[in-house]
Amino acid sequence: MWRSGLCAVILLAASCLASVEICAQENETSSNPIKWTVKASSLDAARINIELTAEIERGWHLYSTEKVEGGPSPTRITLLPGQGLEISGEIDSPAPHSAYDPNFQVATESYEGSVTFKIPVKAATARADPGKLRLQVRYQSCTATICLPPQLLELETVVNGAGTKSVATDKPETASGSTLIVGAVVPDFEFDDFEGKRHTLAEFRGRAVLLDFWASWCSPCLADIPELKIVYQKFHPQGFEIIGMNSEAVGQKDVDAEFLKSGEAKAREIAGTRGVNWLQSVNATSLPVASRFGVESLPAKFLIDREGRLVARISKVSELEALLGRLLGSKR
């Protein structure tokens, strides 16, 4: 989308000829915050030991293999089928850091820096290619302010070889860059809400609209809810709407049906238990819109003015409140 240093002057209200300069900043994500290395050593004719190491970029953390109810997506390590192999015991790893996460409102477990998972494997049947081994990792990484979507990575290594590093294969499938620029009219789109009712963006013409792309696995998204509720209550009577764009599968190339179903159910639960009273688009209708806006990580928020023009990408809710004060302070 926007690049560092790009500034756009936006006309906020034609009647009073007020304008504001918005300097868009490049999204502070890392394309590959976690680098994976896998090494497999044969213990005997029937047993193999796998060492899977994650090097975690500073400022990021990797969630552990422990599933926490209501928490983030855990790390899942499996062997790809058809190899004649099976995991023969518990996956061993160092003790993760455990702490209460106010964003998810539960205690979560995570790693920083570097972590090695040791995976015991045994031969279940005759192997077609005894020299190679393939495994799959589903994982999620976050910083304190953004979360990348859960990612699915496949790695292949040679048994008793030097090991294999992941270079680009762990990069999630990204949405195409947005063609929308600040000041441009956002093309109309349709979406289905959590109750199954169809809506269009055009319905909200004449009101300022925030598109809030979020997911149940995005802790910073959940942390924004209390502040968004305050801003919504303050500005809704003046002509402000929020459309929550639930995006459980954003940026993901391979999403299994069970994972998506669980995420969507959790999203509905979050909206209900946390008192979110604005419209929510389901994942299936949110993803095409996310692609149009070039959304690759969450949270992502975009403010649209009364005439349907893109005002800015919002990094902090405090920025949103300041802009709304100007946008809605003048009547058309």
Backbone as numpy.savetxt, mean C-alpha at the origin, in Angstrom:
# Nx Ny Nz CAx CAy CAz Cx Cy Cz
4.11 11.13 -11.16 3.29 12.31 -11.16 4.16 13.56 -11.16
4.10 14.29 -10.03 4.85 15.53 -9.98 6.30 15.24 -9.60
7.21 16.10 -9.97 8.63 15.95 -9.61 9.01 17.07 -8.67
10.10 16.83 -7.90 10.57 17.85 -6.97 10.89 19.14 -7.71
10.47 20.21 -7.13 10.76 21.51 -7.71 9.67 22.02 -8.63
8.72 21.12 -8.99 7.64 21.56 -9.87 6.61 22.33 -9.06
6.31 23.53 -9.47 5.34 24.36 -8.76 4.21 24.73 -9.71
3.01 24.74 -9.19 1.87 25.13 -10.02 1.05 26.16 -9.29
0.64 27.19 -10.01 -0.21 28.22 -9.43 -1.65 27.87 -9.73
-2.43 27.71 -8.69 -3.80 27.25 -8.84 -4.76 28.37 -8.51
-5.69 28.58 -9.39 -6.73 29.58 -9.13 -7.76 28.96 -8.20
-7.88 29.48 -6.99 -8.78 28.91 -6.00 -10.18 29.45 -6.11
-10.35 30.72 -6.40 -11.70 31.26 -6.51 -11.67 32.39 -7.51
-12.37 32.20 -8.62 -12.33 33.20 -9.68 -12.94 34.51 -9.22
-13.92 34.42 -8.33 -14.62 35.64 -7.92 -13.71 36.59 -7.16
-12.76 36.03 -6.39 -11.89 36.93 -5.61 -10.47 36.93 -6.14
-10.24 36.20 -7.28 -8.94 36.17 -7.94 -7.82 35.79 -6.97
-8.14 34.88 -6.04 -7.11 34.42 -5.09 -6.39 33.24 -5.71
-5.10 33.13 -5.46 -4.34 31.98 -5.96 -3.37 31.52 -4.91
-2.96 30.25 -5.06 -2.01 29.68 -4.11 -0.99 28.88 -4.90
0.25 28.93 -4.49 1.30 28.20 -5.19 1.52 26.87 -4.49
1.35 25.81 -5.24 1.51 24.47 -4.70 2.79 23.88 -5.27
3.75 23.54 -4.43 4.98 22.89 -4.87 4.85 21.40 -4.57
4.68 20.59 -5.62 4.50 19.16 -5.42 5.84 18.50 -5.18
5.86 17.60 -4.24 7.09 16.89 -3.91 6.98 15.46 -4.40
8.11 14.93 -4.81 8.12 13.56 -5.30 7.79 12.61 -4.18
7.01 11.60 -4.51 6.61 10.62 -3.51 7.84 9.97 -2.88
7.92 9.97 -1.53 9.11 9.50 -0.85 9.05 7.99 -0.64
9.00 7.25 -1.74 9.04 5.81 -1.63 10.34 5.30 -2.22
10.72 4.13 -1.79 11.87 3.46 -2.35 11.36 2.31 -3.21
11.88 2.16 -4.44 11.36 1.14 -5.32 11.63 -0.26 -4.77
12.75 -0.45 -4.10 13.10 -1.74 -3.53 13.67 -1.56 -2.13
12.83 -1.28 -1.13 13.37 -1.06 0.21 13.89 -2.32 0.86
13.55 -3.49 0.31 14.02 -4.75 0.87 14.68 -5.57 -0.23
15.92 -5.98 -0.01 16.65 -6.83 -0.94 16.74 -8.23 -0.34
16.38 -9.21 -1.13 16.35 -10.59 -0.66 17.51 -11.40 -1.23
18.07 -12.27 -0.41 19.11 -13.21 -0.84 18.72 -14.60 -0.37
18.81 -15.59 -1.25 18.48 -16.96 -0.85 19.67 -17.87 -1.14
19.92 -18.76 -0.21 21.01 -19.73 -0.35 20.51 -21.08 0.15
20.79 -22.15 -0.61 20.34 -23.50 -0.25 21.53 -24.44 -0.15
21.60 -25.16 0.97 22.70 -26.11 1.20 22.13 -27.49 1.45
22.68 -28.50 0.76 22.24 -29.88 0.92 22.89 -30.47 2.16
22.06 -30.98 3.10 22.58 -31.62 4.30 22.87 -33.10 4.04
21.99 -33.74 3.28 22.19 -35.12 2.84 21.31 -35.33 1.61
21.10 -36.56 1.22 20.35 -36.84 -0.01 18.90 -36.39 0.07
18.36 -36.28 1.29 16.94 -35.99 1.42 16.64 -34.65 2.09
17.67 -33.98 2.63 17.42 -32.76 3.40 18.20 -31.57 2.86
17.53 -30.41 2.85 18.14 -29.16 2.38 17.86 -28.08 3.42
18.82 -27.24 3.65 18.62 -26.08 4.53 18.64 -24.81 3.68
17.60 -24.00 3.80 17.51 -22.74 3.05 17.72 -21.57 4.01
18.53 -20.63 3.58 18.70 -19.38 4.31 18.21 -18.23 3.43
17.15 -17.60 3.87 16.54 -16.49 3.14 16.78 -15.22 3.94
17.56 -14.29 3.37 17.94 -13.08 4.10 17.30 -11.85 3.48
16.76 -11.01 4.34 16.18 -9.73 3.91 17.07 -8.61 4.43
17.59 -7.79 3.51 18.32 -6.58 3.88 17.34 -5.42 3.76
17.05 -4.79 4.88 15.98 -3.80 4.96 16.57 -2.39 4.97
16.12 -1.59 4.03 16.63 -0.23 3.91 16.32 0.58 5.17
17.22 1.46 5.53 17.05 2.25 6.73 15.75 3.07 6.66
15.03 3.07 7.76 13.78 3.78 7.83 12.57 2.91 7.51
12.82 1.72 6.97 11.74 0.78 6.64 11.74 -0.37 7.64
10.63 -1.08 7.73 10.58 -2.30 8.52 9.79 -3.37 7.79
10.14 -4.61 8.09 9.50 -5.78 7.49 8.71 -6.48 8.58
7.45 -6.79 8.32 6.65 -7.46 9.33 7.02 -8.93 9.43
6.87 -9.49 10.63 7.30 -10.86 10.90 6.33 -11.88 10.30
6.61 -13.15 10.55 5.77 -14.23 10.02 4.53 -14.44 10.87
4.46 -13.76 12.00 3.32 -13.94 12.92 2.12 -13.13 12.45
0.99 -13.79 12.25 -0.23 -13.09 11.87 -0.87 -12.49 13.11
-1.16 -11.20 13.05 -1.80 -10.50 14.15 -3.20 -10.10 13.72
-4.19 -10.52 14.47 -5.57 -10.20 14.13 -5.75 -8.69 14.11
-6.22 -8.18 12.97 -6.41 -6.73 12.84 -5.14 -5.98 12.51
-4.03 -6.72 12.30 -2.75 -6.08 12.03 -2.35 -6.15 10.57
-1.06 -5.94 10.28 -0.57 -5.91 8.89 -0.47 -7.30 8.28
-0.12 -7.34 7.01 0.09 -8.62 6.33 1.41 -9.22 6.80
1.41 -10.45 7.30 2.66 -11.06 7.77 3.50 -11.58 6.60
4.76 -11.85 6.87 5.64 -12.48 5.88 5.28 -13.96 5.76
5.10 -14.41 4.52 4.75 -15.80 4.25 5.78 -16.40 3.29
6.39 -17.52 3.67 7.42 -18.17 2.86 6.93 -19.57 2.50
6.87 -19.86 1.21 6.42 -21.17 0.75 7.32 -21.66 -0.38
7.31 -22.97 -0.59 8.01 -23.56 -1.73 7.05 -23.63 -2.91
7.54 -23.33 -4.09 6.70 -23.45 -5.28 6.42 -24.93 -5.54
5.21 -25.26 -5.96 4.84 -26.67 -6.18 5.59 -27.28 -7.36
5.55 -28.61 -7.42 6.14 -29.34 -8.54 7.62 -29.58 -8.42
8.19 -29.35 -7.24 9.64 -29.55 -7.07 9.98 -30.84 -6.33
8.96 -31.51 -5.78 9.23 -32.71 -4.99 9.80 -32.38 -3.63
9.52 -31.18 -3.12 10.05 -30.74 -1.83 8.93 -30.26 -0.93
9.18 -30.31 0.39 8.23 -29.75 1.35 8.99 -29.23 2.56
8.43 -28.18 3.18 9.03 -27.64 4.40 8.80 -28.66 5.51
9.88 -29.01 6.23 9.83 -30.15 7.16 9.82 -29.74 8.63
9.69 -28.46 8.92 9.67 -28.04 10.31 9.39 -26.56 10.43
9.59 -26.01 11.61 9.35 -24.60 11.86 10.40 -23.74 11.16
9.97 -22.62 10.62 10.91 -21.66 10.04 11.54 -20.88 11.19
12.85 -20.87 11.24 13.58 -20.24 12.35 14.01 -18.83 11.95
13.87 -17.89 12.87 14.31 -16.51 12.63 14.55 -15.84 13.97
15.33 -14.75 13.98 15.55 -14.02 15.24 14.23 -13.47 15.78
14.23 -13.18 17.06 13.03 -12.60 17.67 12.77 -11.22 17.08
11.56 -10.97 16.60 11.25 -9.66 16.04 11.04 -8.63 17.13
11.05 -7.37 16.72 10.73 -6.28 17.64 9.22 -6.21 17.79
8.75 -6.24 19.01 7.31 -6.19 19.26 6.95 -4.90 19.99
5.94 -4.21 19.49 5.52 -2.96 20.12 4.08 -2.66 19.73
3.42 -1.88 20.56 2.06 -1.47 20.26 2.10 -0.48 19.10
1.29 -0.76 18.09 1.21 0.10 16.90 -0.08 0.90 16.99
0.02 2.20 17.27 -1.20 3.00 17.40 -1.98 3.13 16.11
-1.33 2.88 14.97 -2.02 2.97 13.69 -2.98 1.80 13.50
-2.48 0.57 13.76 -3.34 -0.60 13.68 -4.10 -0.83 14.99
-3.66 -0.17 16.05 -4.25 -0.28 17.38 -4.10 -1.69 17.94
-3.00 -2.35 17.58 -2.65 -3.66 18.12 -1.12 -3.71 18.23
-0.61 -4.70 18.95 0.84 -4.92 19.00 1.27 -5.63 17.72
2.29 -5.12 17.05 2.79 -5.74 15.82 4.24 -6.17 16.01
4.69 -7.09 15.17 6.05 -7.59 15.21 6.74 -7.28 13.89
7.98 -6.78 13.96 8.67 -6.39 12.73 10.17 -6.49 12.90
10.88 -6.41 11.75 12.34 -6.42 11.71 12.85 -5.15 11.06
14.03 -4.75 11.47 14.74 -3.65 10.83 16.18 -4.09 10.57
16.81 -3.46 9.59 18.22 -3.77 9.31 18.38 -5.00 8.45
18.51 -6.17 9.09 18.71 -7.42 8.37 18.13 -8.56 9.17
17.56 -9.53 8.48 17.02 -10.72 9.14 17.18 -11.92 8.22
17.54 -13.07 8.80 17.69 -14.30 8.04 16.70 -15.34 8.55
15.92 -15.88 7.62 14.98 -16.95 7.92 15.63 -18.28 7.51
15.65 -19.26 8.42 16.21 -20.57 8.12 15.06 -21.56 7.96
15.03 -22.21 6.80 13.88 -23.03 6.42 14.34 -24.46 6.18
13.91 -25.41 7.02 14.27 -26.82 6.79 13.38 -27.45 5.72
13.99 -28.13 4.79 13.25 -28.71 3.65 13.67 -30.17 3.49
12.71 -31.00 3.11 13.02 -32.40 2.82 12.40 -32.81 1.49
12.97 -33.87 0.90 12.44 -34.38 -0.36 11.17 -35.18 -0.09
10.12 -34.87 -0.81 8.86 -35.59 -0.65 8.70 -36.66 -1.73
9.19 -36.34 -2.93 9.17 -37.27 -4.06 10.47 -37.09 -4.83
10.63 -37.87 -5.89 11.81 -37.71 -6.74 11.78 -36.33 -7.38
12.93 -35.66 -7.41 12.99 -34.30 -7.93 13.33 -34.29 -9.41
12.60 -33.46 -10.17 12.86 -33.34 -11.61 14.20 -32.67 -11.85
14.52 -31.65 -11.04 15.79 -30.94 -11.17 16.38 -30.77 -9.77
17.20 -31.72 -9.33 17.73 -31.67 -7.96 18.70 -30.52 -7.72
19.13 -29.87 -8.78 20.11 -28.80 -8.61 19.51 -27.44 -8.32
18.20 -27.27 -8.55 17.57 -25.96 -8.39 16.48 -26.00 -7.33
16.21 -24.83 -6.79 15.16 -24.71 -5.78 14.47 -23.37 -5.95
13.14 -23.37 -5.88 12.37 -22.14 -6.05 11.43 -21.95 -4.87
11.38 -20.73 -4.37 10.46 -20.43 -3.28 9.77 -19.10 -3.52
8.72 -18.88 -2.75 7.89 -17.70 -2.92 7.77 -16.99 -1.57
7.83 -15.65 -1.61 7.69 -14.85 -0.40 6.63 -13.79 -0.63
5.66 -13.74 0.27 4.71 -12.62 0.29 5.02 -11.81 1.53
5.22 -10.51 1.37 5.64 -9.69 2.50 5.14 -8.26 2.35
5.23 -7.53 3.44 4.84 -6.12 3.42 5.89 -5.29 4.16
6.16 -4.11 3.63 7.12 -3.21 4.27 6.52 -1.81 4.38
6.88 -1.13 5.46 6.36 0.21 5.72 7.43 1.08 6.34
7.21 2.38 6.27 7.95 3.34 7.10 6.94 3.86 8.12
7.30 4.91 8.82 6.38 5.50 9.78 5.26 6.28 9.09
5.45 6.61 7.80 4.47 7.47 7.12 3.84 6.86 5.88
4.44 5.83 5.28 3.86 5.20 4.09 4.02 3.69 4.17
3.15 2.98 3.45 3.23 1.52 3.33 3.22 1.14 1.86
4.09 0.23 1.48 3.99 -0.38 0.16 2.99 -1.53 0.26
2.32 -1.85 -0.84 1.35 -2.96 -0.79 2.07 -4.28 -0.53
1.36 -5.27 0.02 1.96 -6.61 0.14 2.45 -7.07 -1.23
3.64 -7.61 -1.26 4.27 -7.99 -2.53 4.54 -9.47 -2.58
4.49 -10.03 -3.77 4.73 -11.45 -4.00 6.00 -11.60 -4.81
6.96 -12.32 -4.25 8.28 -12.45 -4.87 8.61 -13.92 -5.06
9.14 -14.27 -6.23 9.64 -15.63 -6.46 11.14 -15.58 -6.61
11.82 -16.51 -5.94 13.28 -16.60 -6.00 13.70 -18.01 -6.38
14.76 -18.09 -7.15 15.32 -19.40 -7.54 16.80 -19.41 -7.22
17.28 -20.52 -6.71 18.70 -20.63 -6.41 19.18 -22.03 -6.74
20.49 -22.17 -6.80 21.13 -23.47 -7.05 21.53 -24.07 -5.71
21.15 -25.30 -5.48 21.52 -25.98 -4.23 23.03 -26.13 -4.18
23.61 -25.72 -3.05 25.07 -25.71 -2.84 25.78 -24.70 -3.73
25.00 -23.75 -4.28 25.61 -22.69 -5.08 25.94 -21.48 -4.22
26.26 -20.37 -4.87 26.67 -19.16 -4.15 25.49 -18.36 -3.62
24.29 -18.74 -4.01 23.12 -17.98 -3.56 22.67 -17.00 -4.63
21.44 -16.58 -4.52 20.86 -15.68 -5.51 20.28 -14.45 -4.84
20.56 -13.29 -5.40 20.00 -12.05 -4.89 18.84 -11.61 -5.75
17.85 -11.04 -5.10 16.76 -10.43 -5.86 17.19 -9.03 -6.25
16.98 -8.66 -7.49 17.37 -7.33 -7.95 16.13 -6.52 -8.32
15.42 -6.96 -9.35 14.24 -6.21 -9.76 12.96 -7.00 -9.60
13.08 -8.33 -9.35 11.89 -9.16 -9.30 11.01 -8.84 -8.11
11.56 -8.21 -7.07 10.72 -7.92 -5.92 10.08 -6.55 -6.02
10.25 -5.88 -7.13 9.58 -4.60 -7.32 8.14 -4.85 -7.71
7.17 -4.24 -7.02 5.78 -4.50 -7.35 5.43 -3.95 -8.72
4.42 -4.56 -9.31 3.92 -4.05 -10.58 3.33 -2.66 -10.30
3.85 -1.64 -10.93 3.43 -0.28 -10.61 2.42 0.23 -11.61
1.61 1.12 -11.13 0.63 1.74 -12.02 1.32 2.69 -12.97
0.73 2.88 -14.09 1.32 3.82 -15.04 1.27 5.22 -14.48
2.23 6.03 -14.86 2.31 7.39 -14.33 1.07 8.19 -14.67
0.69 9.05 -13.77 -0.51 9.84 -13.99 -0.32 10.84 -15.12
-1.37 11.00 -15.90 -1.36 12.02 -16.94 -2.03 13.29 -16.44
-2.50 13.26 -15.20 -3.18 14.42 -14.63 -2.16 15.39 -14.06
-2.37 16.66 -14.30 -1.51 17.69 -13.74 -2.36 18.63 -12.90
-1.71 19.30 -11.98 -2.41 20.25 -11.13 -3.11 21.30 -11.98
-4.37 21.53 -11.71 -5.16 22.49 -12.47 -6.00 21.86 -13.56
-5.70 20.59 -13.91 -6.48 19.90 -14.96 -7.79 19.38 -14.38
-8.80 19.31 -15.22 -10.08 18.73 -14.81 -9.93 17.21 -14.73
-10.34 16.64 -13.62 -10.25 15.19 -13.43 -11.37 14.52 -14.22
-11.05 13.60 -15.14 -12.11 12.92 -15.91 -13.07 12.18 -14.99
-14.32 12.15 -15.40 -15.33 11.48 -14.58 -15.04 9.98 -14.51
-15.44 9.38 -13.40 -15.31 7.93 -13.26 -16.46 7.42 -12.40
-16.73 6.11 -12.52 -17.77 5.47 -11.73 -17.14 4.64 -10.63
-17.87 4.45 -9.55 -17.41 3.55 -8.50 -18.60 2.98 -7.74
-18.40 1.80 -7.18 -19.43 1.15 -6.37 -19.06 1.30 -4.90
-20.02 1.69 -4.07 -19.72 1.86 -2.66 -19.85 0.52 -1.92
-19.58 0.54 -0.62 -19.60 -0.69 0.17 -20.99 -1.33 0.22
-22.02 -0.57 -0.08 -23.38 -1.10 -0.08 -23.79 -1.59 -1.46
-22.91 -1.46 -2.46 -23.21 -1.93 -3.80 -23.88 -0.89 -4.69
-23.97 0.36 -4.23 -24.60 1.40 -5.02 -23.58 2.06 -5.94
-23.99 2.33 -7.19 -23.09 2.95 -8.17 -23.13 4.48 -8.05
-21.95 5.10 -8.12 -21.81 6.55 -8.05 -20.88 7.02 -9.16
-20.87 8.32 -9.41 -19.91 8.94 -10.33 -19.27 10.13 -9.64
-18.08 10.48 -10.07 -17.43 11.68 -9.53 -18.25 12.92 -9.88
-18.90 12.90 -11.02 -19.68 14.07 -11.47 -20.79 14.44 -10.49
-21.24 13.47 -9.69 -22.28 13.76 -8.70 -21.84 14.84 -7.71
-20.53 14.97 -7.53 -20.00 15.85 -6.49 -19.54 17.20 -7.03
-19.82 17.46 -8.31 -19.45 18.76 -8.88 -20.14 19.87 -8.09
-19.39 20.90 -7.77 -19.89 21.97 -6.93 -19.44 21.83 -5.48
-18.77 20.71 -5.18 -18.23 20.50 -3.84 -16.75 20.15 -3.96
-15.96 20.49 -2.96 -14.56 20.07 -2.92 -14.53 18.61 -2.51
-13.70 17.80 -3.19 -13.67 16.36 -2.95 -12.24 15.90 -2.68
-12.09 15.09 -1.64 -10.81 14.44 -1.36 -10.94 12.97 -1.74
-10.08 12.50 -2.66 -9.98 11.08 -2.95 -8.93 10.50 -2.02
-9.35 9.62 -1.13 -8.45 9.06 -0.12 -8.21 7.59 -0.44
-7.06 7.28 -1.07 -6.69 5.91 -1.40 -6.08 5.26 -0.16
-6.64 4.14 0.28 -6.21 3.51 1.52 -6.43 2.00 1.43
-5.90 1.27 2.40 -6.11 -0.17 2.48 -6.02 -0.61 3.94
-6.55 -1.76 4.23 -6.55 -2.25 5.61 -5.14 -2.57 6.09
-4.20 -2.83 5.16 -2.84 -3.17 5.54 -1.94 -1.94 5.69
-2.49 -0.76 5.46 -1.70 0.48 5.48 -1.88 1.20 6.82
-0.93 1.02 7.72 -1.07 1.62 9.05 -1.12 3.15 9.02
-0.31 3.85 8.19 -0.44 5.32 8.15 -1.82 5.77 7.65
-2.44 4.95 6.77 -3.79 5.29 6.32 -4.76 5.28 7.49
-4.65 4.25 8.31 -5.55 4.12 9.45 -5.28 5.22 10.48
-4.02 5.62 10.60 -3.68 6.67 11.55 -4.29 8.01 11.16
-4.56 8.19 9.87 -5.14 9.45 9.39 -6.64 9.57 9.69
-7.29 8.47 9.99 -8.75 8.48 10.13 -9.24 9.48 11.18
-8.68 9.51 12.39 -9.19 10.47 13.38 -9.11 11.93 12.91
-7.99 12.29 12.26 -7.85 13.66 11.76 -8.82 13.94 10.61
-8.99 12.96 9.73 -9.93 13.14 8.62 -11.35 13.33 9.13
-11.71 12.61 10.18 -13.05 12.76 10.76 -13.27 14.18 11.27
-12.24 14.76 11.88 -12.34 16.13 12.39 -12.52 17.12 11.24
-11.68 16.96 10.19 -11.76 17.86 9.04 -13.09 17.70 8.32
-13.55 16.47 8.19 -14.83 16.22 7.52 -15.99 16.88 8.27
-15.97 16.74 9.57 -17.03 17.34 10.38 -17.01 18.86 10.28
-15.81 19.43 10.19 -15.67 20.88 10.14 -16.10 21.46 8.79
-15.70 20.81 7.70 -15.89 21.39 6.37 -17.04 20.79 5.56
-17.57 19.66 5.98 -18.68 19.05 5.22 -19.86 20.01 5.05
-20.26 20.74 6.09 -21.38 21.67 5.90 -21.09 22.78 4.90
-19.78 23.04 4.64 -19.39 24.10 3.71 -19.23 23.59 2.28
-19.41 22.29 2.08 -19.30 21.76 0.72 -18.09 20.87 0.50
-17.73 20.06 1.49 -16.57 19.18 1.39 -17.02 17.73 1.50
-16.49 16.90 0.59 -16.78 15.47 0.61 -15.47 14.68 0.57
-15.53 13.50 1.17 -14.42 12.54 1.05 -14.95 11.29 0.37
-14.20 10.78 -0.59 -14.51 9.47 -1.18 -13.34 8.55 -0.83
-13.60 7.60 0.05 -12.57 6.62 0.39 -12.41 5.62 -0.75
-11.18 5.46 -1.24 -10.91 4.56 -2.36 -10.15 3.34 -1.81
-10.92 2.36 -1.33 -10.28 1.17 -0.76 -9.49 0.44 -1.85
-8.21 0.28 -1.62 -7.28 -0.20 -2.66 -6.43 -1.34 -2.12
-7.07 -2.42 -1.72 -6.36 -3.55 -1.12 -5.31 -4.14 -2.05
-5.55 -4.11 -3.35 -4.66 -4.78 -4.30 -3.81 -3.80 -5.11
-3.72 -2.54 -4.69 -2.96 -1.57 -5.47 -1.49 -1.98 -5.54
-0.90 -1.86 -6.73 0.53 -2.15 -6.90 0.91 -3.60 -6.88
-0.07 -4.52 -6.82 0.25 -5.94 -6.71 -0.03 -6.66 -8.02
0.92 -7.48 -8.40 0.81 -8.22 -9.66 -0.01 -9.49 -9.48
0.22 -10.18 -8.37 -0.46 -11.44 -8.13 -1.19 -11.36 -6.79
-2.49 -11.40 -6.84 -3.29 -11.34 -5.62 -4.21 -12.55 -5.59
-4.04 -13.42 -4.56 -4.92 -14.57 -4.48 -6.27 -14.15 -3.92
-7.30 -14.90 -4.29 -8.67 -14.54 -3.94 -8.88 -14.48 -2.44
-8.26 -15.38 -1.70 -8.43 -15.41 -0.25 -7.85 -14.16 0.40
-6.67 -13.74 -0.09 -6.03 -12.53 0.45 -6.92 -11.31 0.20
-7.46 -11.20 -1.02 -8.29 -10.05 -1.36 -9.59 -10.06 -0.57
-10.21 -11.21 -0.44 -11.46 -11.32 0.31 -11.26 -10.93 1.76
-10.17 -11.39 2.36 -9.88 -11.06 3.75 -9.63 -9.57 3.92
-8.88 -8.96 2.99 -8.58 -7.54 3.07 -9.82 -6.68 2.94
-10.70 -7.06 2.01 -11.92 -6.29 1.80 -12.86 -6.39 3.01
-12.91 -7.57 3.62 -13.74 -7.73 4.82 -13.19 -6.89 5.97
-11.87 -6.86 6.08 -11.24 -6.08 7.14 -11.47 -4.58 6.91
-11.45 -4.16 5.64 -11.68 -2.74 5.32 -13.08 -2.32 5.74
-14.06 -3.16 5.47 -15.43 -2.84 5.89 -15.54 -2.77 7.41
-14.85 -3.68 8.08 -14.86 -3.68 9.54 -14.23 -2.40 10.10
-13.11 -1.99 9.50 -12.43 -0.77 9.94 -13.33 0.45 9.76
-13.98 0.55 8.61 -14.86 1.69 8.35 -15.99 1.74 9.37
-16.50 0.57 9.74 -17.60 0.53 10.69 -17.18 0.82 12.11
-16.10 0.17 12.56 -15.70 0.31 13.97 -15.04 1.65 14.26
-14.49 2.31 13.25 -13.82 3.59 13.48 -14.68 4.79 13.11
-15.93 4.54 12.83 -16.86 5.64 12.61 -16.62 6.44 11.35
-16.18 5.78 10.29 -15.98 6.46 9.01 -17.34 6.59 8.33
-17.83 7.83 8.18 -19.19 8.01 7.66 -19.22 8.66 6.29
-18.13 8.59 5.53 -18.16 9.05 4.15 -18.15 7.83 3.22
-18.46 8.06 1.95 -18.56 6.97 0.98 -17.24 6.24 0.81
-17.34 4.93 0.54 -16.17 4.11 0.30 -16.34 3.34 -1.00
-15.39 3.48 -1.90 -15.38 2.71 -3.13 -14.73 1.35 -2.88
-15.31 0.30 -3.46 -14.73 -1.04 -3.31 -13.44 -1.13 -4.14
-12.62 -2.11 -3.79 -11.31 -2.28 -4.43 -11.41 -2.35 -5.95
-12.38 -3.11 -6.46 -12.47 -3.32 -7.92 -12.67 -2.03 -8.68
-13.42 -1.07 -8.11 -13.65 0.19 -8.82 -12.63 1.26 -8.43
-11.90 1.02 -7.35 -10.86 1.98 -6.94 -9.59 1.83 -7.78
-9.24 0.59 -8.14 -7.96 0.34 -8.80 -7.80 1.07 -10.13
-8.82 1.12 -11.01 -8.66 1.89 -12.25 -8.40 3.37 -11.98
-9.02 3.90 -10.93 -8.81 5.31 -10.59 -7.41 5.50 -10.03
-6.95 4.56 -9.20 -5.60 4.62 -8.66 -4.56 4.63 -9.78
-4.81 3.83 -10.82 -3.91 3.79 -11.97 -3.89 5.13 -12.69
-5.05 5.74 -12.83 -5.15 7.04 -13.50 -4.34 8.10 -12.77
-4.32 8.01 -11.43 -3.58 8.97 -10.63 -2.13 8.56 -10.37
-1.72 7.40 -10.88 -0.35 6.94 -10.69 -0.04 6.52 -9.28
-1.03 6.01 -8.55 -0.82 5.61 -7.16 -0.06 4.29 -7.10
1.08 4.29 -6.41 1.91 3.09 -6.28 2.11 2.69 -4.83
1.87 3.60 -3.91 2.01 3.30 -2.48 0.93 4.07 -1.74
0.71 3.68 -0.51 -0.34 4.29 0.30 0.25 4.82 1.61
-0.38 5.84 2.18 -1.58 6.52 1.74 -1.34 7.47 0.56
-2.41 7.77 -0.17 -2.35 8.73 -1.27 -3.68 9.49 -1.28
-3.58 10.80 -1.24 -4.78 11.63 -1.16 -4.70 12.75 -2.20
-5.82 13.00 -2.90 -5.85 14.02 -3.93 -7.07 14.92 -3.71
-6.84 16.22 -3.72 -7.91 17.18 -3.50 -8.37 17.75 -4.84
-9.69 17.77 -5.03 -10.32 18.26 -6.25 -11.24 19.42 -5.87
-11.21 20.51 -6.65 -12.01 21.68 -6.28 -13.44 21.57 -6.78
-14.22 22.64 -6.56 -15.64 22.64 -6.89 -15.90 22.43 -8.38
-14.96 22.89 -9.22 -15.12 22.76 -10.68 -14.57 21.45 -11.21
-14.07 20.58 -10.33 -13.55 19.29 -10.75 -12.09 19.32 -11.14
-11.36 20.40 -10.78 -9.93 20.49 -11.12 -9.08 19.90 -10.00
-7.98 19.28 -10.39 -7.04 18.74 -9.42 -6.29 19.87 -8.74
-6.36 19.92 -7.42 -5.71 20.98 -6.66 -4.32 20.57 -6.20
-4.21 19.40 -5.57 -2.91 18.98 -5.03 -2.97 17.55 -4.56
-1.81 16.92 -4.46 -1.68 15.68 -3.71 -1.38 16.06 -2.27
-2.14 15.50 -1.35 -2.05 15.87 0.06 -1.14 14.90 0.80
-0.12 15.43 1.44 0.79 14.58 2.22 0.35 14.46 3.67
-0.16 15.58 4.23 -0.59 15.60 5.62 -1.98 16.19 5.71
-2.74 15.69 6.67 -4.11 16.19 6.84 -4.11 17.67 7.19
-3.06 18.14 7.88 -2.97 19.56 8.21 -2.91 20.42 6.94
-2.26 19.91 5.89 -2.21 20.62 4.60 -3.61 20.70 4.00
-4.36 19.61 4.14 -5.72 19.57 3.62 -6.58 20.64 4.28
-6.48 20.75 5.57 -7.30 21.72 6.29 -7.00 23.14 5.84
-5.70 23.45 5.63 -5.32 24.79 5.19 -5.87 25.09 3.80
-5.80 24.12 2.89 -6.30 24.32 1.53 -7.82 24.46 1.51
-8.49 23.67 2.32 -9.95 23.75 2.36 -10.42 25.10 2.89
-9.65 25.66 3.82 -10.00 26.98 4.32 -10.02 28.01 3.22
-9.14 27.86 2.22 -9.10 28.80 1.10 -10.13 28.44 0.03
-10.21 27.13 -0.27 -11.13 26.69 -1.33 -12.59 26.97 -0.98
-12.97 26.75 0.25 -14.36 26.86 0.64 -14.68 28.18 1.31
-13.66 29.01 1.49 -13.88 30.30 2.14 -14.53 31.30 1.21
-14.46 31.03 -0.09 -15.05 31.93 -1.09 -16.15 31.21 -1.82
-17.28 31.83 -1.94 -18.40 31.27 -2.68 -18.23 31.56 -4.17
-18.74 30.64 -4.98 -18.62 30.84 -6.44 -19.56 31.96 -6.87
